[in-house]
Amino acid sequence: MTLLEADGVFEGGGIKGLAIAGALLEFAENESLAVERWVNVAGTSAGAVIAAYLAAGHPAHELAALLDRTPFDKFQDWGPGGKVLGGGLNLIRRRGLARGEVFRKWFDSELDGMTFGEMRVPPAANDTPPEHPYRLRMIAADVTGHRLLVLPDDLGRYKRSGESTPIDPDTVRVADAVRMSMSIPFFFEPVELVDAGTNRTATIVDGGTLSNFPVWLFDTSRRDPVRPTFGLRLVGGRSVGSGLRSFVRMLGWPARLASDIAQTQSSAWDERFATRSTRVRTCPVPAGEVGTTDFDIPAAGRAALIHGGREAAKAFLERFELADYRNTYGRTLQELPAPTGGSDARPGRAA
């Protein structure tokens, strides 16, 4: 067996993230290669949830247990009147069917109020500052300022409403940033901050509208990487759930067109410009026919997603070669890890 440390990047996809949890179980327990620790982690939307929980020190099996007990149905906090009345009023007043507060408070409790200050990477032995200052990162989108945001790095460009000084990223609760990253357009109310440069209100939405699979986040051009970055990317499934899709259809063609544009943006860029370095380190994870916002999926459906993810990871690890690894800058690994035991271990191969 080959044991190694790795960085991980996880694609967003709402409830479909259960499939990525299944893949992570296989990465932790595979008989030929196992990731014993995820050092730096990142994600978008549901991928940010997964990354944050791993960064907090929870192993893959605890992540799977978390997702199994997650009250997905309660995240649909439409308010009085249910989806049609309460959700409709929220959409008009707040630009999202659900408030997203139930999720934010629940996840903050699961993380024990963890802040990004706890996620800082210490300087090197020679006091050289790290190229990437945080070992947990996630993607969001400022649709007012037309920016892709890397959180927490870019939070210093904004102020909280009613405050006069820019945000100190170290003080931001991780759950608040995850909530920004998973602000699915039309479904969750967007988060509002104040642009520190213009003093204009900035509307922050799901990072998947710009880059749903930022596998490049921990790449560096300074040196050859000391460990691989593995990307776990969802394949198949629907961009939104049947409930949200039906509601959008009720609103007429302008809402349908806007929804289609948002869904196209969430995947077209990442797919069109996927490089060889992206493909060689990316594990495709099937999502079946599940929609992003199908939070009421039955237990059997959740189990099927986890099982499918695990099988996909097993197939990926069977064909992956560490010697073929490249990052975005074409750099190979500094040193291939030696097998740590087992008759089937193969040097130089992440089986």
N, C-alpha and C positions, 0 to 999 in steps of 0.2 A: 504493500500500500504506500502511496505517496500522500503525505500530509503537507499542507501549505497554508500560508496566510494569503488573503486576496482582498481586493477592493470589489465592491459590488454596486451595480446600477440597475434599478428596477423600474420597469415601465408602469405608467398609470393605467387604470382601467376599472376603477370602482370596485364592485363586488368580484370582478374577474381576478382581482389580486389574490384570491384564494389559490388560484393555479400556481402563482409564483411562490406562495408559501409551500406548496407541495414540492416544487422544484428545489427549494432550499433544504427541505428535509433530505432529499437525495444527495445534494451537494455535501451535506454534513455527514452522511452515513455511507456513501458509495464505497464499495469494496476495493477499488483500485486507486481512486483519488478522493480525498476528502478535504474540504475547507475547514480547518480547525478554528479559524478566527477571521471575521470580516473586519478589516482594519478601518478603511474609509468606505462610507456607504452614501448613496444618493438615490433620489427618485423623484417622480412626478406624481401628484395626485395620490392614488392608492399606493403607488410605489414609494412615496414619501412616508406614508404610514409605516410600511414595512421597514424602510431604512431607519426611521427614527426608533422603532422598537428594537432593532438589532443594535443600533448605536448605544442604546440604554443598557446594553449588557445582556440582553435576553437571547438565548440560543434558538435555533430553528424550531425545535419541538415546542418551546414556550410560545413562539409566534403562532404556530398552528393552533395551539390551545386557545390563545387570545382570540384568533379569528373565529374559532368554533363557538366561543361564548359571546362574541360581539353582538350587541342588540341592533342589528342593521335596520330593523323596521322602525326603531325609535329615532333614527337619524332623519327620517322624513317628517320633520317638525313643521308641518303646514300651519299649525295654529287652529283656532276654533273654526269649524266648518269643513275640516278635511281638505283633501287635495283640490277639489273643484272650487269651493268657496274660499277657504283659508289660503290655499296655495295660489289661487287666482289673485286674491288681494295682495299677497306677498309679491307676486310677480309684477303687478302694476306699481306697487309702492316701493318695493325693495329690489326689484329686478331679478328675483329668484323665487322659485316655488317654496323652498325650504330655507329656514333661517340658518341652519348649520351650527347653532349654539349647543344643541344636545351632543353632537359629535365632539365639538371643541372641548367642552367640559369633561366629557367621558374620557377622551384621550389624554387630556392634561392630568387627570387622576391616575390613569394607567402609567404615566411617565413620572408620577410624583412631582409634578411641577418643574421638570427638567428644563434648564435654559441652555442657550448656545454657549454660554461661558464655560459650561462643563464639557463642551465638545471641541475646545480649542486644541490645536496641535502645538506641543511645546517646541521651542527653538532647538536646532541641532546642537551638538556638543560644542561647536565653534561659534555658537550664538547667531548662526545664520537663520534669518526668519524663514519659515516654511513657505513654499510657493502657494500652497493651498492651506489657509489658516485654520479651517474647520474640517473635522473628519466626518461631519454630517452636512450634506448640502441637498437642496431641492430646487426645483424650477417653478416659477410663477410667471405671470404676464401682466404688465402694466398696459392696459388697453388705452388709457388716456395719453400716456407718454410714448406709446408704441415701442415698448422695451420688453426684451426678454430679461427676466430677473433671476439671478442665482442667489438663493437665500442660504445663510444670513448675510452673505457678503455685501449685497446691494441695499440692505435695509438702512444703511447710514445715509442714503440719498433722500430719505423721507422723514417726516415728523408724524407723530400721532396727533389726531385732532385735538386742538386746545393747548398743545404744547409748543414752546418756542424754540427748542433745541432738537437737532436731529436725533434719531433713534440710535442708541448704543446696541449693536447687534448682540453683544454678550448678555444683555439683560432680557432679551426676547425669549419668551417661553416657546419651546419647540412645537408644542401643540398649536400655538397661534400661527406659526409659519406653515405647518402642515395644512391648517385650515385654509390659508391663502392658496396653497398649491392645489388643493382639491375643490376649488370653487367652480364646479362644473357649470358652464353657462346655461342659464335658464333654470337649472335645478337648484343650485345653492346660491344664496345671496352673495354677491361679490363683496370683498373686503375693501374698505376705503381708508387710504392714508393721505397725507399732505406732502406734495413734492417740495422738498426743502429749498430747491432752487427757484421755483416759480410761485410757491404758495398756493398752487392750484390743487384741488382734490384729485387724487389719482385712484382709479378703479382697478383693483387687482383681481384677476381671475385665474382659473386653472392653467397651470403651466403647459398642459398638454395641447393648448391651442397653438403653441409655437414649437415646442420640442418635447415630445412625450417620451423620448428615449435618449437622454443626454449621456451616452456611454463615454463621451470625451471628457467628462468633468474632472477626472483625476489624472489625466495625461499630462506629461511634462516634456519639454524639449531640452531641459537642462542635462539630463543623464538618461541612461537606459533604466527602465523600470526595475524596481527590486522585487516586485510581485505583480501578478497579472490582475487585470480588471475583468471581471465577468459581467456581461449584461444579460439580464433575463427579460425577454420581450414577449408580449402576448401576441398570439396569432389567432385570427378568427374572432367569433363573438360579434356582438352588435355594439355600435358606438354609444347608444343610449338604450335604456330599457323601454319596454313596450308602453308602460304607463306615461312616461315623459313624451315619447314619440306621438302617442295619441293626443296628448294635451296640446303639443305644438301644432299638430294638424288642425285642431279646433281654432287656432288663432289666425289661420289663413296663410296665404302664400308668402307674405313678408317674413313671418316667423319661421316657416319651413325653409326658406332660402337662407336666412341667417344661421339656422341650425346646421344646414348642409355645409355652409362655408366653414363654420367652426369645426365640424367633424373632419372636413378635408384637411384643414390646417393642422389638425392634431396628429396626422400620420404622413401626409404627402411629403413634407420636407425631409423627415427622418428617413423615409423609404427611398426617395429619389437620390439622396446624397449619401447613402450608406456606402462606406469604403470597404476595401478588403479587410482592414484592421477591425472594422465594426463587425463584419460577418464572421471572422475566425474566432472571435471571443464572445459571440452572442448565442445564447441558448433560446431557441424558439419554444414558447410554452402555449399549448392549445387552450382556447377558452370556450370551445364548443359553440353553442348558439346563445350563450348568456349575454345579456346587455349590461352596460356599465352601471346603470341605476336600477337593476333588478334586485333590490335589497330584500325583497320578500321571497327569494329563492328558497325552496325547501331543503331540508337537511340532506336528502339524497343528492340533490344537485350540487350542494357545497362539497360533499364527499367526492363526487365525480370530478370536480375541478381540481381538488387536491391530488387525487390519484393520477389524473392526466398530466399534471405538472411534474409529478415524480417520475413517471414513465418517460416524459420528454427529456428531463435532465439526465436520466440514465443513458438514453440514446446519445445525447450530446457528449457526455463524458467518455463514451466508448470510442468516439471518433476524433476527439480533440487531441492535438499534439502541442505540448508546451513549446517545442522547438519552432513551431509555426507562428507563435504569438508575435503580434506587432501592435504598437499603440498608434495613435493618430499621426505621429511624427515618423513612423516607420522604425521605431526603436524596438529592439528585441530585449528579452529578459537578461538581466546582468548575469544570473547564474541559475541553471536548472536545478530544482531541488532533487535530492537523492531519495529513492524509495526508503521507507522507514520499516519495512518488514512485510512478510507475506510472500508466498511462492509465486503469485501472479503479478507482483510489482514489476513494472517495466521502466528502467531509467530513461529520463527524458520524455516520457509520455504521460500526459494527464488522462489516463484511461477512462 
